[in-house]
């Protein structure tokens, strides 16, 4: 099986260079890479890819800026038009372990009906050190039973995701033909990846979890999801998405999944904790200012 990595890029070129280096270090050479540049103003990435001169690596640049969700959907379209059996939408600052291709290929071989494989993920900070911030602790808690089970499908799979998004989309491997089951989600930029994953599962098939460490997901304050969470935009988008998908699930007759979407408890818990943390930070800052003024008087 050939694995086609398709990376939506708009950000720090140095981090994407690290990502590309990790792909080039894969022990299984049966891979391809396409970088889709959403209009980054410098040329470090096309220059670097040109220097590598690896025929497996392709660089594309959008004629017009698409934004986070739009460029991800463009990546889905490019992957669907290709002929690789397995695709992955790697983040432009994440890293694959050398065994990634072998892990996902073996998981698909064990489960021929699977449409998605979630491999083991290590969360790292900007410097590459393992970390476990609040959002990831909530992910691990909400997905604990699903990961233990290993294989899930249908309403059960979607219900588990509605209870809490425990997937790391940039690490997920998908069968290329499953991409026809999802469309654009341009109005929910912050969770468009989650929306695509749910669409794929609604189309049938099985989600397999293989806990073998095969991916390093970078979490830092400047990445898109962290910025949207801090600003509150992400929570508005999540609430809108869960209302929409709850109606879809109820029309399908998946009442448990619809109820879980309406509640979206882990999302609300995350919102509450982030907001409480922001309030506490503002209070600490306000309390420090008079003391600072006293020291300089």
Secondary structure, DSSP 8 states (H G I E B T S, - for coil): --EEEEEEE-S-HHHHHHHHHHHHT-SS--EEEEEEE---SS-HHHHHHHHH--TTEEEEE-SS--HHHHHHHHHHHHHHHS--SEEE---TT-EE-TTHHHHHHHHHHH-TTEEEEEEEEEEE-TTS-B---HHHHHHHHHTHHHHHH-EEEHHHHHHHHHH-----GGG-EEEGGGGGG----TT-GGGHHHHHHHHHHHTS-EEEEEEEEEEEEE--TTSHHHHHHHHTHHHHHHHHHHHHHHHHHHHHT-HHHHHHHHH-HHHHHHHHHHHHHHHHHHHHHHHHHHHHHHHH-
